[in-house]
Structure formats: C-alpha cells, structure tokens
C-alpha cells in the first residue's frame, strides 16, 4: 500500500483557469516538460526494501500521471483530496463500499441517471444497502426519506439527469448532517467550472470525467473529490483494495481536457442559451427544461449556486414518443448517441437509451422527452439542424 498523498495546490485562490492549467503538476525537474508524462509502468524500483521513491510502489496504488490528475481535480473542486477511477460508476461503487455496510440506507434522486439507479437497485441492494428515491428539489421529502440511524448517504444530482431538476446543496447538506449522513453531489452536469459543491457543505463530489472534464469523447473515467481527511483515508484504502483505477493514458487525456474546461464551458453555455431561445419560441415544442429559464422551478437556486446554467437541455415535443424518436433520427449536426459533455453536440431519447434501465419504476422518464448535450459548434448550424429535425 502506498503512502502517496495529494496535497492541496500551492496555487491557493488563483483563478479557475489558472488552477486548471497548473495545479497538480510542476514542470519536470530533469527535462522541464510542462505536461505530465504518461507513466506507462506497473511497478517501481525500490531503494532497498520499503524504500519508495515519492511513495510509488505499484500503479494500482498510485501512478504519477494519475497523481497529477487527482491533484488537479482536488484544486478545481476545492477539496481535501481527489481519486481517479476507471469510470464514473466505478467511483460511485467505491464510495458506497467505503461508507456503507449491509443494512445501511441511501437516499437517491427520483430522477437519477439510469446507471446510478441500476447500481443501487441491482448491485448495492443485493449487497444489503437499501435506497429510497426522493425529489432533489423538495427538501421536506428528502428529509422524510431518511431513515434515522441507517441512512449513511444523501445522494444528489444537480442539475439532475435528464430532467434538470435543481437541489439546494447548502440546505440538503444541513439535512444530511442533521441525520448523521454525508451529502454526495454528482457534479457531472455542472462541472467544477460552474459549481463547487464542497464549498457549499457537501462532503463528496462525484464525476463521470468521461463527460465535461475530459470533454472530447475519447476517454472513459470517473472521480471522487472529498472534503474531510478521515473520509479521504477511507476512500484511499478502498480505491487501492478494489482497484478500479484510472490508467495512466486515461488520466493523461482527462487532465488534458481539464486544462480547457473553462473556455469550453463558456461556449457550451453560450450555445445552449441560443438553442433554448429557439426551442421556447417553436410551436412544435411543448416544453423546454433548462435551469436558465426564469420559469424553471429551480432557477433561483441554480442562479445562487451555479456560475451559469450549463450545456444540457431537455425538451418535450408535440406528437409524443413517435415524434421524439423521429427528431432524434433526423438530426445531422447533432449526433444520435449516449453520453454528453463532449465538444460535439449529441441528441438522445432518454426513455429508450440512457434511462431504459428505469422503465417501469418511479424514475421512469417521459416518452416524449429529448435530451441535448449542446456542443461548441457554430450555434447557427445547431439551431438550423433542430429546425429541420422538428419537421
């Protein structure tokens, strides 16, 4: 087991973009390389038994490329320590194993990502960890879903996937802590650029770094960022013991993506706002779901805890499921595909794709719902593409 740690960045309160580019890695003292090398090694020469160089002994326990990514993520989320995993779901499962035991209980969003629901419903429940769905926007119902003495985690997505509901991070942190539970925030949709849940009282941030963090649809990964030292030690042990870690090449690609996160997110938001403006004025669209709209029920809270409103847009079409499927199949600039957060725009039908696993449950999504991940292309082309696809 390594003693490798990831101390907070020396950059302190430097601006986000400065931290994104510099935190987690100093130029190589031998060559001056400004980008972390890909350390494609499984093991490390020891200077005598137990004489580790920099705490490295085996790359499941720690790898310098992964260390750089973890240091960068900790700085961006303003956390104590970060941990990089092979996928977002690997990060989630490791967190549950670190904090829960059979007989414990978790409160999850009633419109959670389908993969998260499947993890709790098919994997964690079989292990003995129960869950109760509750709407993240209703603090009283989240409080009522807690089982005193048994609830260990209150799990929050904000915005949620795919209905873009907003949870009040600060208020829900208080609810969780009053019950002796931890507040976990899946920050994938917002990214660290738009929202830092740990500064609002959350205990853990979860990311699918596949999405906005990587940003180029060329890497799969996940991350946990934690606020407290004791929790960091628990997660560090389980990350090593379970072993679902990010490989060095994946860590390299994700770190590369993070360096441009700020400029990309600004363009994602700019384009999403223009797409929302078009959709809200189109009579072929029944409703548009976007936290930036004043009529969105979570707009006030989103305005308080987010820098901007993100690049994810959901809408419901006139004509029901048949029309929703047709729109998804007609686009040419928007690519029909799962995932989100890449430079390219994606369109999907959640009910048949990312959220098929929640069909027939309390988390089932409307059949006429379309989800957009608005990319950074020329926005006029995106609007024209949707106009054609709506028919």
N, C-alpha and C positions, 0 to 999 in steps of 0.2 A: 504493500500500500504506500502511495506517495505522500509526502508532506507538502506537495506543491499547493500553493495558495494563490489567490488572485486579488492583490491589494487594490484599494480604490485608486483611480487615476490621479497622478500628481497634478493634472490639469485643473482640478478643483471645479470652480464655477465658470470655466471657459464656456463659450457658446457651443450650442449643439453641434454645428457643423465642424467646429474645431476639434471637439471630442471625437466625433465620428471618424475623422481623418487620422488623429494622432493617438487616441487613448488605447492602451493595451499593448503597445509595442514601441520600443526605442530602436532607432536605426542600428543595424548590426555593427558591433564594435570592431569586427575584423574587416568587413568589406564596405561598411557604410550603407548597405542595402536598406532602402526606406520602406520596402514592403516585406512583411514576414515571409520567409521561405516556407515551402511545403516540406515539412519534415516527414518524409516517407520512410519511417523506421518503426519497427515494432518494439525494439529494445535498445538499451543504452549501456555503454561501458561504465562500470563502477570503478572508482578509485579505491580498491580494497572492498571487502565485504561491508555492505551498508554505506559505502562512501559515494553517495549520489551527487551528481552534478546538477545543481539547480532543482533538486527534488525529483528528477526524472529517472524512472527505472523500467517502465513498461507502458506502452502507448494506450492501453485501455485506461490506466490510472491517470496519465497526463501526457500530453504531446505539446511541444512548443507552439505549433500552429493553432491548436485548439485553445491553448492558454491565451494567445493574443486575441482570439475571437471572444473568449469569455471575459477578458478584461475590458474589451471594448463595449460589450453588451452591459456589463455592470456599470460602466461610466455613463452610458446613454440612458439607462433606466434609474440611475442614481441609487443603486443597490449595494449591499454589502459584498455580494459575490454572485457570479453567473456560472451556469453549467450548460454545455452544448451537447445535444443528443442527435441520434440518427434521424429522428422525425419528431414532429410535434406530439404525436400520440405516445412515443417512447418517453418524452419528457413528462407528459401527464401521468402515465402509469408509474414512472419512477417517483413522482411526487406523492401519489396515493400510497405507494408501498412505504415511503419514508415517514408518512404522517398518520396512517390509519392501520388498524388491525381488525381482524374478523370481529363482527359485532358493532363496528362503528358505522357512522352515517354521514352522508354528504348531501347538501342542498345544491341542486344544479339548475341552470336556467330552463324554463319551459319552452324555449325555442333555441336550444343549444345546437352547435354544429353536430351533424349526424354522427360523425366519427367519435366525438366525445360521448354522446349518448350511448352509442354501441359499446364503447369501452366500459362505461359504468353498468350498463344493462346486461352485457354478455360476459364480461371478464371480471370486473371488480365484484359484482353481485355474487358470482359463483365462488369468489374467494371469501365472501361473508360481509362485504361492505355494501350497505344499502344506500339508496338515494331517493330523494323526493324532488320533483320539479316544482319550480315556483317562478312567477314572472319577475324579472330583474327590476322592472320599473315600479313594483309595488312593495315598498319596504315592509308594510304590515304582513303581507303574505309570505315574504321571505322569513320574517321573524316567526310566523306561525308554523312554518315548515321545519324549523329547527327542533330537534329532539334533545332536550336538556341532558347533558352528561354523555350523550352519544355522538352528537354532531361535531366532527372534527374540522370540516372544511365547508365554507360557503363559497361556491364556485360561481364566478361572474364573467359573462362576456359583455362588453360594452364598447361599441355597438355589437348587438348580437348578430348571429349568422343563421338565417338570411334576412330576418325581419327588421334588423337595425333598431331594435329597442335599446333604450339607454338606461343604465343603472347608475345611481348616485354612489360613487366609490366611497366617499368620505362617510356618508350615512350608513352604508352597508358594512363598512369596516367597524363602525361602532356597534352595530347589531351583532356581528360575528364575535367581536371581542367580548361583549357582554355575556355571550353564551360560552365563552372559553374556546371558541373556534378560530381558525385562521381564515382570512379573506384571500382568495385566489382570484386573480384577474387575468383572463385571456385577453391580451392586448394586441392580438394579431391584426385585427381590422384597423385599429388606430395607428399602430406602430409607435415606437418610442418618440418619434418626432412630434406627433400630435398629442400624446398623452403619457404621463408618467405616474402610474397608479401607486407606486411605493411612496411617493411624496404626499399622497392623499390618504395614507393609512393602510393600504393593502400590505399583506405580508409576503406574497409571492406573485410574480408576473410570469405568465406562460406565453410563449410564442411558437407558432409554426414559422420558423425562419425561412421556410420554403417560399413564403409569401413576400410581403413588402421588404423584409430585412435583406433577403437575397436579391429579390427584385427583378430577376432576369429569366425565371422559369427554367433554370439549368441546374438546380441543386435542391435536394430534399433535406430538411433539418428541423430541429426544434431546440428550444432553450427554456430554462428556468432562471429567473433572477430573484434573489431573496433579500430580505431586509435585515434579519437577525443572525447573529453569529451561531447560536445553537442550532437553528434550523439549517443554516448553511452546512454545518458539520454533518447533520443527519442526511442531507441530500448528497453531500460529497461521498459519504460512505455507500449509499445505495447506488449512486451513479457508477462507482467502481465495482460494486458487488454484482449489480445486474448487467452492466456492460454495454448498454445500448448507446454508445457514444458516437459523436460526430468524427468521421475520419478526417485526416489532415487536408485532403484535397477539397472536401466539402466545407471544412472550416475556412479554408483559403477563399473559396468562392463567396461564402456568406460574408466574410469580412470585407471583401472587395465591394460587394453590394452595399454594405452599410456606409461606406465612405460617400456614396452619392444619395443616401436616403433622403436628406433634407431637400435637395433640389428636385428629386423625383416626386416626393410627396406634394410639394407645391404645385407641380404640373398635374399630378393626379387630381388634386383638389380643384384646380382651375378648370380642368376638362369636365370633371363630374358636375360642377356647378352649371356649366353650359348645357350639358346633357339633361340635367334636371329641369332647367328652364324650358328646354324644348318639350320634354315629356309632359310637364304640368300644363302646357298650353295645347296639347294634342288631344282631340276628342276621341281618338281610338284607344286612349289610355284611361282606365277607370281611376287609378290612384297611383301616386308616386310616394315612395317611402325613402326619406333622406333626412338625417338629423339637422341639416342646414335649413330646412323649411320651417318657417315660423309656426306653421300649423302642426308640425310634428310634436307629439306629446312630450318628448324628451328634449326638445330644442333648448329650453332654458338651462337644463343641467349640462347638456353637451357643450353649450356655449361657455359654461363656467369651468369645465374640467378638460376641454379639448382646445387645442390651438386653432384647428379648423375641423371640417366635418368629414374628411376622408374621400376616398375614391370609389367606395362601394355604393351602389344604387340598386334598389329593388322597385319593381312596379308591377301592377296588375293590369291586364289588358281586357278590353271589351271582347267578348266572344269566347271566354272560358279557356279550358285547358287546350282545346284543339287549336285555337288561335295562338296561345302561348308557345306551343310546340312549333307551330309554323313560323312564328317570328324568329325563334332560336335557329331554325334551319335556313332562313333566308339571308341572314347577315353575311357580309363578305369581309368587312374590315374587322368587326367583332368575330373572334374565333369561338366556335362552339366547343367548350371544353370545361373540365373541372379545374379547380384551383383558382387563384386570384393573386393580385399584388404584383404581377409582372409588368414590364414596360408595354406589353401588347394588351389590347382590350379583349376581354373574354365575356361570353354570354352563356348562361346555362338555365336549365329548368330544374330548380332545386328538388321538386317533388319526385322527379324521375332520375335525378343524378345524385348530387351530394347529400341529399336528405331522404333518399329512398329507404334508408335503414330505420327511419322514424315513422314510416307509413303505418297507419292503424293505431298509433299511440297518441298521447296528449300533446306530443311535439310535432304532429303532422302539419305540414305547411300547405297553404292554399294551392290548388291545382292550376290556377291561372297566374301564378307568381313567376316572374322572370328576375334573375339576379345578374347585374352587370358588375364586372370589375373594369372600371374605366382606366384605360392606359394613357400613355403620354404621346399618342399620335396627334396629328393636326386635328383639332376639335371639329372643324367644319366637316371633315371626312367622317367622323364618328356620327355626327348628327344626321348627315345625309344617308348613311348606312342604315340607321334606325328608321328613318323616314321611309326608305324603300322597303325595309323588312316588315314594317307595320301594314303595308299593303294598301 
